[in-house]
Amino acid sequence: MQTYRKTNEMQKSYVSKQKKWIYYIEERRKEVAQMLAQGHSETEIAQILHVHVSTISRDVKLLKELSQRFVFDLAKGDLTYYYKQCVDGMDEIRRETWSLYKYGDWSQGVHLTVKEKIAALRLLKECNEAKFALLERGPSVLNVKGMERKLENIQTQK
């Protein structure tokens, strides 16, 4: 019984250390991704994080693979859903902005100044441009979905 208890405690300790190590690696990779986005080189990142450059190179390689997998999964299944949500979000922004432009915030008794109205119009313009850009790319999104279905049909036939 004594041996079993020691073995069980050792396993728990090992699992706990493993979880901490995994957490450390994930946190380091988040930092690496952030520093890459800020324009740091792999060598600079290694110096900042006090690890070997090869460690950072492996992290970057994994981050690239994760990015590719994310984009593939997005194109494979969720792209049209997110696309529609973006268009709907643009419409909601436009509705709210027009409401503020026309009426201010009546619940608070606030009326917009001329400067604030101009800012609201600028936001509406940017929102319309962004929505147009999304709609302009719509056929591409649908083509991706069509190619995905064709690929699935080919794979099913094999």
VOMARMI-280603 format. One record per residue: residue number from 1; x, y, z of N, C-alpha, C, O in turn. Coordinates in pm, 1 decimal. Each point is the difference from the previous one (the first is absolute). Layout:
N
+-----+----------+----------+----------+----------+----------+----------+----------+----------+----------+----------+----------+----------+
:  nr :      npx :      npy :      npz :     capx :     capy :     capz :      cpx :      cpy :      cpz :      opx :      opy :      opz :
+-----+----------+----------+----------+----------+----------+----------+----------+----------+----------+----------+----------+----------+
: NUM :        X :        Y :        Z :        X :        Y :        Z :        X :        Y :        Z :        X :        Y :        Z :
...
+-----+----------+----------+----------+----------+----------+----------+----------+----------+----------+----------+----------+----------+
REM end
This chain:
158
+-----+----------+----------+----------+----------+----------+----------+----------+----------+----------+----------+----------+----------+
:  nr :      npx :      npy :      npz :     capx :     capy :     capz :      cpx :      cpy :      cpz :      opx :      opy :      opz :
+-----+----------+----------+----------+----------+----------+----------+----------+----------+----------+----------+----------+----------+
:   1 :     81.6 :   -118.9 :      0.0 :    -81.6 :    118.9 :      0.0 :     86.1 :    125.4 :      0.0 :    -30.8 :     97.2 :    -69.0 :
:   2 :    139.0 :    -99.6 :    146.8 :     92.5 :    113.2 :      8.7 :     60.4 :     30.2 :   -137.5 :      9.8 :    116.6 :    -38.3 :
:   3 :     30.6 :   -219.7 :    -36.0 :     61.6 :     17.3 :   -130.8 :    -99.9 :     60.9 :    -98.8 :     35.1 :     87.7 :    -78.9 :
:   4 :   -158.3 :   -134.6 :     84.1 :   -104.0 :     52.3 :    -88.6 :    -21.4 :    149.1 :     24.3 :    -12.3 :     77.4 :    -94.9 :
:   5 :      7.9 :    -37.6 :    220.9 :    -21.8 :    140.6 :     35.2 :    114.6 :     86.0 :    -52.0 :    -23.0 :    108.2 :    -54.0 :
:   6 :    147.0 :   -155.9 :     70.1 :    116.0 :     76.3 :    -49.1 :     -4.5 :     12.0 :   -152.2 :     25.5 :    107.0 :    -55.3 :
:   7 :    -57.9 :   -216.8 :    -11.2 :     -6.5 :      1.6 :   -146.1 :   -107.6 :     96.6 :    -46.6 :     21.7 :     76.4 :    -94.1 :
:   8 :   -136.4 :    -79.2 :    158.5 :   -110.6 :     88.2 :    -35.6 :     39.3 :    146.6 :     21.7 :    -29.4 :     84.7 :    -84.4 :
:   9 :     94.6 :    -54.7 :    194.9 :     45.1 :    136.4 :     27.5 :    103.8 :     45.4 :   -101.8 :     -1.0 :    115.5 :    -42.4 :
:  10 :     90.9 :   -206.0 :      2.8 :    102.9 :     33.7 :   -100.1 :    -65.6 :     30.8 :   -134.1 :     41.1 :     92.3 :    -70.3 :
:  11 :   -143.7 :   -170.5 :     35.0 :    -70.1 :     24.3 :   -125.9 :    -70.2 :    134.6 :      2.1 :      4.7 :     74.5 :    -97.9 :
:  12 :    -69.9 :    -43.0 :    209.2 :    -66.8 :    129.4 :     12.1 :     99.7 :    113.7 :     -9.8 :    -26.9 :    100.9 :    -65.2 :
:  13 :    141.6 :   -116.1 :    129.2 :    104.4 :    101.8 :     -5.0 :     50.4 :     18.5 :   -142.8 :     20.9 :    112.2 :    -45.9 :
:  14 :     -1.5 :   -226.0 :    -24.3 :     47.8 :      4.8 :   -138.2 :   -101.9 :     70.8 :    -89.1 :     36.9 :     84.0 :    -82.1 :
:  15 :   -165.9 :   -118.1 :     98.1 :   -105.4 :     62.0 :    -80.5 :     -6.8 :    149.5 :     29.5 :    -17.5 :     80.0 :    -91.9 :
:  16 :     31.0 :    -41.4 :    217.6 :     -2.7 :    140.3 :     38.5 :    116.2 :     76.4 :    -64.4 :    -19.2 :    109.8 :    -52.2 :
:  17 :    138.8 :   -167.5 :     56.0 :    116.8 :     63.6 :    -62.1 :    -17.4 :     10.0 :   -150.8 :     38.1 :     99.4 :    -61.8 :
:  18 :    -96.3 :   -203.8 :      3.4 :    -22.2 :      0.0 :   -145.0 :    -97.7 :    111.2 :    -38.9 :     22.3 :     69.4 :    -99.3 :
:  19 :   -129.5 :    -51.7 :    175.9 :    -97.5 :    105.6 :    -28.2 :     64.8 :    137.4 :     10.7 :    -25.6 :     87.3 :    -82.9 :
:  20 :    109.8 :    -67.6 :    185.0 :     69.4 :    128.0 :     15.9 :     91.7 :     25.4 :   -118.9 :      8.0 :    112.5 :    -49.4 :
:  21 :     61.0 :   -215.9 :      3.5 :     92.4 :     13.9 :   -112.4 :    -76.2 :     36.4 :   -127.5 :     42.5 :     86.7 :    -76.4 :
:  22 :   -155.0 :   -154.1 :     54.7 :    -82.3 :     28.8 :   -118.4 :    -50.1 :    143.5 :      5.5 :      1.3 :     70.3 :   -101.0 :
:  23 :    -45.3 :    -26.9 :    217.9 :    -46.1 :    137.2 :     17.1 :    113.3 :     97.9 :    -31.9 :    -21.8 :    100.0 :    -68.4 :
:  24 :    142.3 :   -128.5 :    117.5 :    115.6 :     86.0 :    -26.2 :     27.0 :      9.5 :   -149.7 :     24.9 :    108.5 :    -52.4 :
:  25 :    -30.0 :   -220.9 :    -15.3 :     27.0 :     -1.5 :   -144.8 :   -106.5 :     80.2 :    -74.2 :     32.6 :     78.3 :    -89.2 :
:  26 :   -159.4 :    -96.8 :    125.1 :   -108.5 :     74.2 :    -65.8 :     14.6 :    150.0 :     22.1 :    -20.3 :     79.0 :    -92.2 :
:  27 :     55.3 :    -40.1 :    213.6 :     19.7 :    142.2 :     29.4 :    117.7 :     55.9 :    -79.6 :     -7.3 :    111.2 :    -52.2 :
:  28 :    115.4 :   -188.3 :     43.0 :    116.1 :     44.9 :    -77.3 :    -39.0 :     18.0 :   -146.3 :     40.1 :     97.7 :    -63.2 :
:  29 :   -116.5 :   -189.4 :      9.8 :    -41.2 :      9.3 :   -140.8 :    -89.3 :    120.6 :    -23.9 :      7.8 :     63.0 :   -105.5 :
:  30 :    -92.8 :    -30.0 :    202.4 :    -81.1 :    121.5 :    -11.9 :     90.5 :    123.0 :     -5.6 :    -22.9 :     91.6 :    -78.9 :
:  31 :    125.7 :    -90.9 :    163.2 :     94.9 :    112.3 :      0.0 :     75.0 :      6.4 :   -131.4 :     21.4 :    108.2 :    -54.5 :
:  32 :     19.2 :   -224.9 :      2.6 :     71.0 :     -5.0 :   -128.1 :    -88.4 :     57.9 :   -110.2 :     46.3 :     81.1 :    -80.2 :
:  33 :   -172.8 :   -122.1 :     75.6 :    -92.7 :     49.9 :   -102.4 :    -15.8 :    151.0 :     11.2 :     -2.6 :     70.7 :   -100.8 :
:  34 :     -7.7 :    -22.1 :    223.4 :    -15.4 :    143.8 :     21.3 :    124.3 :     75.6 :    -44.9 :    -10.4 :    103.8 :    -65.3 :
:  35 :    127.5 :   -155.3 :     99.8 :    124.7 :     68.3 :    -38.8 :     22.6 :     -5.1 :   -150.6 :     52.9 :     94.7 :    -58.1 :
:  36 :    -92.9 :   -205.2 :     -5.7 :     10.6 :     -7.6 :   -146.2 :    -88.5 :    106.4 :    -64.4 :     39.6 :     65.6 :    -96.4 :
:  37 :   -160.5 :    -49.7 :    151.6 :    -92.5 :    101.1 :    -51.9 :     56.4 :    140.7 :     17.5 :    -32.8 :     90.8 :    -76.5 :
:  38 :    117.9 :    -73.4 :    177.9 :     61.9 :    130.3 :     24.9 :    126.5 :     19.9 :    -83.0 :     63.5 :    105.1 :      7.2 :
:  39 :    -27.3 :   -206.5 :    -85.9 :    112.4 :     14.8 :    -91.2 :    133.7 :    -48.5 :     52.8 :    102.8 :     26.5 :    -62.3 :
:  40 :   -100.4 :    -96.3 :    174.9 :    126.0 :    -52.3 :     52.9 :     46.1 :   -119.6 :    -82.0 :    -81.7 :    -75.7 :    -52.6 :
:  41 :    212.4 :     59.5 :     42.2 :     54.7 :   -117.3 :    -67.8 :      3.6 :   -117.4 :     97.9 :    -14.9 :     18.5 :    120.8 :
:  42 :     34.7 :   -138.9 :   -173.6 :      8.3 :   -118.1 :     85.9 :    116.2 :     12.4 :     98.1 :    -11.9 :    -38.8 :    116.3 :
:  43 :    123.2 :     92.5 :   -163.1 :    117.5 :     17.4 :     86.8 :    -31.0 :     96.0 :    113.9 :     34.5 :    -26.4 :    115.2 :
:  44 :    -99.2 :    137.1 :   -147.0 :    -36.2 :     96.4 :    104.2 :    -94.6 :    -61.9 :    102.3 :     15.1 :     20.7 :    120.4 :
:  45 :   -111.9 :    -96.1 :   -169.1 :    -96.7 :    -63.8 :     89.0 :     71.1 :    -97.2 :     92.5 :    -27.7 :     -4.2 :    119.9 :
:  46 :    119.7 :    -74.4 :   -175.8 :     75.0 :    -95.4 :     81.4 :     77.1 :     71.9 :    110.0 :      3.7 :    -46.3 :    114.0 :
:  47 :     57.1 :    158.1 :   -147.5 :     75.1 :     76.3 :    101.0 :    -92.6 :     55.4 :    107.4 :     32.4 :     -4.3 :    118.7 :
:  48 :   -147.5 :     56.3 :   -160.0 :    -94.0 :     58.8 :     95.6 :    -54.6 :   -106.7 :     95.1 :    -12.7 :     24.0 :    120.1 :
:  49 :    -19.5 :   -142.3 :   -174.6 :    -60.7 :   -106.1 :     80.5 :    103.1 :    -91.7 :     65.8 :    -35.8 :    -90.0 :     75.9 :
:  50 :    162.7 :    113.1 :   -104.9 :    109.5 :    -79.2 :     58.7 :    -12.4 :   -148.8 :    -33.8 :     12.4 :    -86.7 :     86.4 :
:  51 :    -37.2 :     60.3 :   -214.5 :     -2.7 :   -137.6 :    -49.1 :     84.4 :     -7.0 :   -126.1 :     38.5 :    102.7 :    -55.8 :
:  52 :    -10.1 :   -224.2 :     11.2 :     82.2 :    -18.0 :   -119.9 :    -82.5 :     34.9 :   -124.6 :   -122.0 :    -16.5 :     -1.5 :
:  53 :    189.1 :     63.8 :   -100.5 :    -66.8 :     38.5 :   -125.5 :    -75.0 :   -118.2 :    -60.5 :   -106.5 :     17.6 :    -59.2 :
:  54 :    161.4 :   -137.8 :     73.8 :    -68.1 :   -117.7 :    -56.5 :   -136.3 :    -21.9 :     65.8 :    -93.0 :    -47.7 :    -65.0 :
:  55 :     80.7 :     82.0 :    192.3 :   -128.6 :    -10.6 :     69.9 :   -100.6 :     94.7 :    -64.4 :   -114.9 :    -36.9 :    -24.6 :
:  56 :    159.3 :    158.4 :     -2.0 :    -88.0 :     98.5 :    -63.3 :    -34.7 :    -44.7 :   -141.2 :   -113.9 :     16.4 :    -43.8 :
:  57 :    210.0 :    -72.3 :    -27.7 :    -26.6 :    -49.4 :   -135.9 :   -106.5 :   -108.7 :      1.8 :    -88.3 :     -1.7 :    -85.7 :
:  58 :     96.1 :    -88.9 :    182.6 :   -103.3 :   -104.2 :     12.3 :   -135.4 :     61.4 :     33.3 :   -103.2 :    -41.8 :    -52.7 :
:  59 :    105.0 :    140.8 :    140.5 :   -126.0 :     68.4 :     34.3 :    -60.4 :     66.3 :   -122.9 :   -120.4 :    -10.2 :    -23.4 :
:  60 :    202.9 :     77.7 :    -54.5 :    -47.9 :     68.8 :   -120.8 :    -55.3 :   -101.6 :    -99.3 :   -103.8 :     23.0 :    -61.9 :
:  61 :    172.9 :   -134.0 :     47.3 :    -46.8 :   -105.0 :    -91.3 :   -137.4 :    -50.1 :     44.0 :    -89.8 :    -15.1 :    -82.9 :
:  62 :     73.0 :    -10.5 :    211.6 :   -128.7 :    -45.6 :     50.6 :   -107.6 :    106.8 :    -16.8 :   -113.3 :    -31.5 :    -36.6 :
:  63 :    147.8 :    158.0 :     63.1 :    -96.8 :    108.7 :    -17.0 :    -46.6 :      9.4 :   -145.4 :   -117.5 :     25.4 :    -26.3 :
:  64 :    208.9 :    -45.8 :    -66.8 :    -37.2 :      1.4 :   -142.2 :    -95.3 :   -115.4 :    -31.8 :    -99.0 :     17.7 :    -71.0 :
:  65 :    130.2 :   -135.6 :    124.5 :    -87.1 :   -115.5 :    -23.1 :   -139.4 :     23.5 :     58.7 :   -100.8 :    -32.1 :    -63.0 :
:  66 :     96.2 :     88.2 :    183.8 :   -129.0 :     29.7 :     62.8 :    -78.1 :    102.3 :    -82.2 :   -121.8 :    -11.1 :    -13.9 :
:  67 :    191.5 :    110.1 :    -40.1 :    -64.9 :    101.2 :    -83.5 :    -57.0 :    -62.0 :   -126.3 :   -112.3 :     30.6 :    -40.0 :
:  68 :    190.6 :   -118.0 :    -22.6 :    -47.6 :    -66.0 :   -121.7 :   -121.3 :    -87.1 :     29.9 :    -95.9 :     -2.7 :    -77.2 :
:  69 :    100.5 :    -68.1 :    189.0 :   -112.6 :    -85.0 :     39.1 :   -123.9 :     85.3 :     27.6 :   -111.1 :    -36.8 :    -37.9 :
:  70 :    130.9 :    150.6 :    104.0 :   -111.8 :     89.9 :     28.8 :    -64.5 :     48.9 :   -129.0 :   -122.3 :     -2.4 :    -13.7 :
:  71 :    205.1 :     46.8 :    -81.0 :    -53.6 :     51.8 :   -126.6 :    -70.1 :   -111.6 :    -77.3 :   -106.3 :     21.9 :    -58.2 :
:  72 :    165.6 :   -141.1 :     57.7 :    -62.7 :   -112.3 :    -70.6 :   -134.0 :    -33.7 :     62.8 :    -99.1 :    -17.7 :    -70.9 :
:  73 :     95.1 :      8.5 :    204.2 :   -125.6 :    -30.2 :     68.5 :   -103.8 :    108.9 :    -23.9 :   -118.9 :    -27.7 :    -15.6 :
:  74 :    166.1 :    151.5 :     13.0 :    -89.9 :    111.6 :    -25.1 :    -60.5 :    -11.8 :   -139.1 :   -121.1 :     14.0 :    -17.5 :
:  75 :    206.5 :    -39.8 :    -81.3 :    -48.1 :    -13.3 :   -137.9 :    -87.5 :   -124.0 :    -14.1 :    -96.1 :     -1.2 :    -76.9 :
:  76 :    129.9 :   -101.1 :    150.7 :    -72.1 :   -126.1 :    -13.2 :   -142.2 :      6.1 :     54.2 :    -91.1 :    -58.5 :    -58.5 :
:  77 :     71.6 :    128.3 :    169.1 :   -132.3 :    -10.2 :     57.2 :    -64.7 :    127.4 :     48.2 :   -121.9 :     14.1 :    -10.3 :
:  78 :    198.7 :     79.2 :     62.5 :    -60.9 :    111.6 :     70.4 :      6.4 :    132.6 :    -74.5 :    -55.5 :     99.3 :     47.0 :
:  79 :    119.9 :    -95.6 :   -158.5 :     24.3 :    127.0 :    -67.5 :   -129.0 :     72.6 :    -35.5 :    -12.1 :    119.7 :     25.7 :
:  80 :    -83.4 :   -189.1 :    -83.7 :   -123.4 :     68.5 :    -39.8 :    -77.7 :     48.8 :    121.7 :    -63.3 :    105.4 :     -4.5 :
:  81 :     68.2 :   -181.8 :    112.7 :    -67.6 :     42.3 :    122.6 :     61.9 :    128.6 :     52.9 :    -72.2 :     95.2 :     29.6 :
:  82 :    205.9 :    -90.7 :    -17.2 :     67.7 :    120.0 :     48.9 :    -17.7 :    117.4 :    -95.9 :    -12.3 :    115.2 :     41.5 :
:  83 :     11.2 :   -146.8 :   -168.1 :    -20.5 :    102.4 :   -102.0 :   -135.3 :     67.5 :     21.2 :     -9.5 :    122.8 :      0.0 :
:  84 :    -94.0 :   -202.7 :     18.0 :   -134.9 :     52.3 :     22.6 :     -5.3 :     80.3 :    129.5 :    -65.8 :    104.0 :      5.2 :
:  85 :    133.7 :   -150.2 :     98.9 :      2.4 :     73.9 :    126.1 :     66.0 :    136.8 :    -17.5 :    -44.4 :     98.4 :     59.1 :
:  86 :    149.3 :    -92.3 :   -139.5 :     66.3 :    128.3 :    -25.1 :    -94.1 :     96.6 :    -72.1 :     -7.6 :    117.6 :     35.6 :
:  87 :    -63.3 :   -166.6 :   -135.4 :    -94.3 :     85.0 :    -72.6 :   -110.4 :     47.1 :     94.7 :    -36.7 :    117.5 :     -0.9 :
:  88 :    -15.8 :   -208.3 :     81.8 :   -104.4 :     37.3 :     96.5 :     53.4 :    101.1 :    101.9 :    -70.8 :     93.0 :     38.6 :
:  89 :    195.2 :   -111.5 :      4.4 :     61.7 :     93.7 :     93.9 :     12.1 :    138.8 :    -59.7 :    -23.4 :     99.7 :     68.4 :
:  90 :     59.6 :    -92.9 :   -195.0 :      8.2 :    129.1 :    -68.7 :   -137.1 :     67.5 :     -2.9 :    -11.1 :    120.7 :     21.6 :
:  91 :    -92.6 :   -199.1 :    -48.3 :   -135.5 :     56.1 :     -2.1 :    -39.2 :     54.3 :    136.8 :    -61.4 :    106.2 :      9.4 :
:  92 :     96.4 :   -178.0 :     95.9 :    -32.2 :     45.1 :    135.7 :     74.6 :    128.9 :     34.0 :    -56.9 :     90.5 :     61.1 :
:  93 :    183.0 :    -82.0 :   -100.1 :     77.9 :    122.0 :     22.9 :    -65.0 :    117.1 :    -73.4 :    -11.6 :    109.5 :     55.0 :
:  94 :    -30.0 :   -132.5 :   -177.6 :    -64.1 :    105.4 :    -78.3 :   -129.8 :     46.3 :     65.3 :    -25.6 :    120.2 :      8.3 :
:  95 :    -57.0 :   -214.8 :     38.4 :   -126.9 :     36.4 :     66.0 :     26.4 :     84.6 :    124.3 :    -61.8 :    104.8 :     18.6 :
:  96 :    152.3 :   -149.8 :     64.9 :     29.9 :     70.9 :    125.0 :     58.7 :    138.5 :    -28.2 :    -34.2 :     97.2 :     67.4 :
:  97 :    121.4 :    -88.7 :   -165.8 :     63.3 :    128.4 :    -31.8 :   -101.8 :     98.8 :    -54.4 :      1.3 :    117.5 :     36.6 :
:  98 :    -90.8 :   -165.4 :   -125.1 :   -104.3 :     89.6 :    -51.1 :    -89.9 :     47.8 :    113.2 :    -39.4 :    116.5 :      4.2 :
:  99 :      7.6 :   -206.9 :     86.7 :    -84.5 :     37.4 :    113.6 :     67.9 :    107.0 :     84.7 :    -63.3 :     98.1 :     38.8 :
: 100 :    190.9 :   -116.6 :    -10.4 :     73.9 :    101.4 :     76.1 :      8.3 :    131.5 :    -76.0 :    -15.3 :    107.4 :     58.2 :
: 101 :     39.4 :   -116.2 :   -187.4 :     12.4 :    120.3 :    -82.6 :   -129.7 :     80.6 :      3.1 :      1.7 :    121.9 :     16.9 :
: 102 :   -113.2 :   -191.3 :    -33.2 :   -128.7 :     68.7 :     -7.7 :    -50.9 :     47.8 :    136.0 :    -51.1 :    111.3 :     12.0 :
: 103 :     65.1 :   -195.5 :     89.9 :    -68.0 :     28.8 :    126.3 :     93.0 :     20.2 :    119.2 :    -46.6 :     39.3 :    107.0 :
: 104 :    175.2 :    -64.5 :   -121.7 :     88.8 :      6.1 :    116.0 :    -34.3 :   -113.3 :     93.9 :    -46.0 :   -105.0 :    -44.8 :
: 105 :     66.8 :    123.2 :    172.5 :    -36.1 :   -100.4 :     99.3 :   -112.2 :     57.9 :     86.2 :     24.5 :     59.8 :    104.7 :
: 106 :   -148.6 :    -79.1 :   -151.5 :   -115.0 :     61.1 :     66.5 :    -16.1 :    -48.5 :    143.3 :    -46.5 :     74.5 :     86.3 :
: 107 :     85.1 :   -199.4 :    -60.8 :    -16.9 :    -51.9 :    136.0 :     86.9 :     76.8 :     98.8 :    -31.4 :      5.1 :    118.9 :
: 108 :    139.7 :     54.4 :   -166.4 :     89.7 :     77.8 :     84.9 :    -16.4 :    150.5 :    -22.3 :     66.8 :     80.5 :     64.8 :
: 109 :   -155.0 :    -43.6 :   -155.6 :    -20.1 :    141.3 :    -30.2 :    118.5 :     61.9 :    -72.0 :     24.3 :    120.0 :     12.3 :
: 110 :     49.2 :   -200.4 :    -87.0 :    121.8 :     46.9 :    -68.1 :    -30.1 :     22.2 :   -147.7 :    -57.9 :    -85.3 :    -67.2 :
: 111 :     98.8 :    202.2 :     18.6 :     -9.2 :     29.6 :   -142.3 :    141.6 :     14.3 :    -52.8 :     87.5 :     53.8 :     67.8 :
: 112 :    -65.5 :   -102.2 :   -189.6 :    134.7 :      2.7 :    -55.3 :     37.2 :    139.3 :    -49.9 :    -83.8 :     74.9 :    -50.2 :
: 113 :    211.6 :    -42.9 :     65.5 :     52.1 :    123.8 :    -56.7 :     22.6 :    -21.7 :   -149.2 :     -7.4 :   -112.8 :    -48.6 :
: 114 :     34.4 :    219.3 :    -22.6 :     28.3 :    -10.2 :   -143.6 :    121.0 :    -89.7 :    -22.6 :      0.8 :    -82.3 :    -91.6 :
: 115 :    100.6 :     98.3 :    174.4 :    122.2 :    -80.4 :    -12.0 :    -30.9 :   -149.6 :     19.4 :     53.5 :    -84.5 :    -71.8 :
: 116 :   -139.0 :     53.1 :    168.1 :    -37.3 :   -139.3 :     26.0 :    -85.3 :    -56.4 :   -113.3 :      9.3 :   -118.2 :    -32.9 :
: 117 :    -92.9 :    204.3 :    -26.6 :    -81.5 :    -45.1 :   -113.3 :     88.7 :    -30.5 :   -121.1 :    -23.8 :    -96.4 :    -72.8 :
: 118 :    124.4 :    178.3 :     52.8 :     94.0 :    -24.1 :   -109.9 :     75.0 :   -131.2 :     23.8 :     22.4 :    -76.7 :    -93.6 :
: 119 :     16.5 :     51.0 :    218.8 :     67.8 :   -126.6 :     33.9 :    -93.5 :   -118.8 :    -26.6 :     43.9 :   -104.3 :    -48.4 :
: 120 :   -172.9 :    120.9 :     80.4 :    -97.0 :   -106.3 :    -25.6 :    -13.4 :    -24.5 :   -150.1 :     -5.8 :   -114.9 :    -43.7 :
: 121 :      1.0 :    221.5 :    -35.0 :     -8.4 :    -15.3 :   -145.6 :    125.1 :    -67.6 :    -55.6 :     -7.8 :    -80.8 :    -92.6 :
: 122 :    123.0 :    114.8 :    149.8 :    124.9 :    -63.3 :    -43.0 :     -4.5 :   -150.9 :     29.3 :     41.0 :    -81.5 :    -82.6 :
: 123 :    -91.3 :     46.3 :    200.9 :    -14.2 :   -141.0 :     35.2 :    -96.5 :    -70.1 :    -95.0 :     25.3 :   -113.3 :    -41.2 :
: 124 :   -134.3 :    178.6 :      6.4 :    -95.4 :    -57.5 :    -95.8 :     65.8 :    -23.2 :   -135.5 :    -20.3 :   -103.8 :    -63.0 :
: 125 :     98.5 :    200.5 :     19.1 :     69.9 :    -13.3 :   -128.2 :     94.7 :   -119.3 :      3.0 :      1.9 :    -80.8 :    -92.8 :
: 126 :     77.4 :     69.8 :    200.5 :     94.5 :   -111.6 :     12.7 :    -73.7 :   -133.0 :      7.4 :     43.9 :    -99.5 :    -57.6 :
: 127 :   -154.0 :     98.5 :    127.5 :    -79.6 :   -121.6 :     13.4 :    -57.2 :    -42.0 :   -135.8 :      2.5 :   -118.0 :    -34.8 :
: 128 :    -53.6 :    214.5 :    -41.3 :    -51.6 :    -30.9 :   -133.7 :    109.2 :    -51.9 :    -91.1 :    -22.5 :    -93.3 :    -77.1 :
: 129 :    140.3 :    152.5 :     85.0 :    112.7 :    -46.5 :    -82.3 :     40.0 :   -141.8 :     38.4 :     26.7 :    -83.2 :    -86.7 :
: 130 :    -22.7 :     55.9 :    217.1 :     37.8 :   -133.3 :     46.8 :   -105.3 :   -103.2 :    -42.2 :     34.2 :   -111.0 :    -40.8 :
: 131 :   -161.1 :    147.9 :     50.9 :   -106.3 :    -92.2 :    -39.8 :      6.4 :    -26.2 :   -150.7 :    -16.1 :   -113.9 :    -43.8 :
: 132 :     39.1 :    217.1 :    -34.2 :     12.4 :    -18.0 :   -144.5 :    116.2 :    -93.2 :    -32.2 :    -12.3 :    -87.7 :    -85.4 :
: 133 :    125.2 :    106.6 :    153.7 :    116.1 :    -86.6 :    -22.7 :    -34.3 :   -145.2 :     33.4 :     40.5 :    -91.5 :    -71.7 :
: 134 :   -114.9 :     70.4 :    179.9 :    -41.0 :   -136.2 :     35.5 :    -90.6 :    -58.6 :   -108.3 :     18.2 :   -114.0 :    -42.5 :
: 135 :   -115.7 :    193.3 :     -1.2 :    -93.9 :    -49.2 :   -100.7 :     69.3 :    -23.4 :   -134.3 :    -36.2 :    -90.4 :    -75.2 :
: 136 :    134.5 :    172.0 :     47.4 :     75.4 :    -15.7 :   -124.2 :     73.7 :   -133.6 :     -1.3 :     15.6 :    -62.1 :   -105.1 :
: 137 :     30.2 :     18.0 :    224.0 :     72.9 :   -126.6 :     10.9 :    -94.0 :   -119.4 :     15.6 :     45.7 :   -114.2 :      4.6 :
: 138 :   -174.0 :    138.8 :      3.5 :    -97.2 :   -107.3 :     21.5 :     11.8 :   -116.1 :    -96.9 :      0.1 :   -115.1 :     43.6 :
: 139 :      9.9 :    140.6 :   -173.4 :     13.7 :   -112.1 :    -93.6 :    122.5 :    -87.5 :     28.9 :     -4.5 :   -121.5 :    -19.8 :
: 140 :    112.1 :    182.2 :     65.9 :    118.7 :    -79.3 :     34.3 :    -30.3 :    -94.1 :    114.6 :     42.2 :   -115.6 :     -0.7 :
: 141 :   -114.8 :    164.9 :     98.6 :    -36.8 :    -82.4 :    115.2 :    -84.9 :   -118.5 :    -46.6 :     21.8 :   -113.4 :     42.4 :
: 142 :   -117.4 :    140.7 :   -128.8 :    -85.5 :   -107.7 :    -49.2 :     78.5 :    -98.8 :    -85.3 :    -27.6 :   -119.9 :      3.6 :
: 143 :    125.1 :    168.4 :    -80.2 :     84.0 :    -89.5 :    -80.0 :     80.3 :    -94.5 :     89.2 :     16.1 :   -117.8 :    -32.0 :
: 144 :     34.0 :    169.8 :    143.7 :     74.0 :    -84.7 :     93.7 :    -91.1 :   -111.7 :     50.2 :     41.3 :   -115.8 :      5.7 :
: 145 :   -165.3 :    149.9 :     30.9 :    -93.8 :   -101.5 :     47.4 :    -30.5 :   -101.8 :   -111.0 :    -10.5 :   -119.7 :     26.7 :
: 146 :     -3.5 :    167.0 :   -150.1 :    -26.2 :    -90.5 :   -111.0 :    115.5 :    -94.8 :    -24.9 :    -20.7 :   -118.6 :    -25.5 :
: 147 :    143.7 :    171.0 :     32.9 :    117.5 :    -85.3 :    -17.5 :     10.9 :   -101.9 :    111.7 :     42.3 :   -113.4 :    -22.1 :
: 148 :    -80.6 :    154.1 :    142.0 :      2.7 :    -92.0 :    113.6 :    -94.9 :   -117.1 :    -24.3 :     35.5 :   -115.2 :     25.0 :
: 149 :   -156.4 :    144.5 :    -73.8 :    -95.8 :   -107.1 :    -28.2 :     52.8 :    -93.2 :   -108.5 :    -14.7 :   -121.8 :     10.0 :
: 150 :     75.9 :    178.3 :   -113.1 :     56.4 :    -82.2 :   -107.3 :    110.6 :    -91.0 :     53.8 :      7.4 :   -117.4 :    -36.3 :
: 151 :     77.8 :    171.3 :    122.0 :    107.5 :    -78.0 :     60.4 :    -57.2 :   -113.5 :     83.5 :     49.9 :   -112.4 :     -6.1 :
: 152 :   -152.6 :    139.9 :     82.9 :    -63.2 :   -103.9 :     80.3 :    -59.7 :   -108.9 :    -88.1 :      8.3 :   -118.1 :     33.5 :
: 153 :    -69.1 :    157.1 :   -147.0 :    -55.9 :    -97.9 :    -93.1 :    108.8 :    -87.7 :    -58.2 :    -17.8 :   -121.0 :    -13.4 :
: 154 :    131.1 :    181.6 :    -21.3 :    112.4 :    -75.4 :    -54.8 :     52.1 :    -99.4 :    103.6 :     26.2 :   -116.0 :    -32.0 :
: 155 :    -11.3 :    162.3 :    156.4 :     49.5 :    -85.6 :    106.7 :    -97.6 :   -114.4 :     27.9 :     42.2 :   -111.3 :     31.5 :
: 156 :   -171.0 :    138.0 :    -42.8 :   -101.3 :   -103.5 :     25.6 :      3.5 :   -105.3 :   -108.8 :    -23.0 :   -117.7 :     27.8 :
: 157 :     51.2 :    157.4 :   -151.5 :      2.3 :    -92.9 :   -111.9 :    119.0 :    -95.0 :      5.1 :     -5.5 :   -109.1 :    -56.8 :
: 158 :    112.9 :    149.4 :    124.4 :    120.3 :    -83.7 :      6.0 :    -20.2 :   -116.7 :     85.9 :     91.1 :    -81.1 :     16.4 :
+-----+----------+----------+----------+----------+----------+----------+----------+----------+----------+----------+----------+----------+
REM end
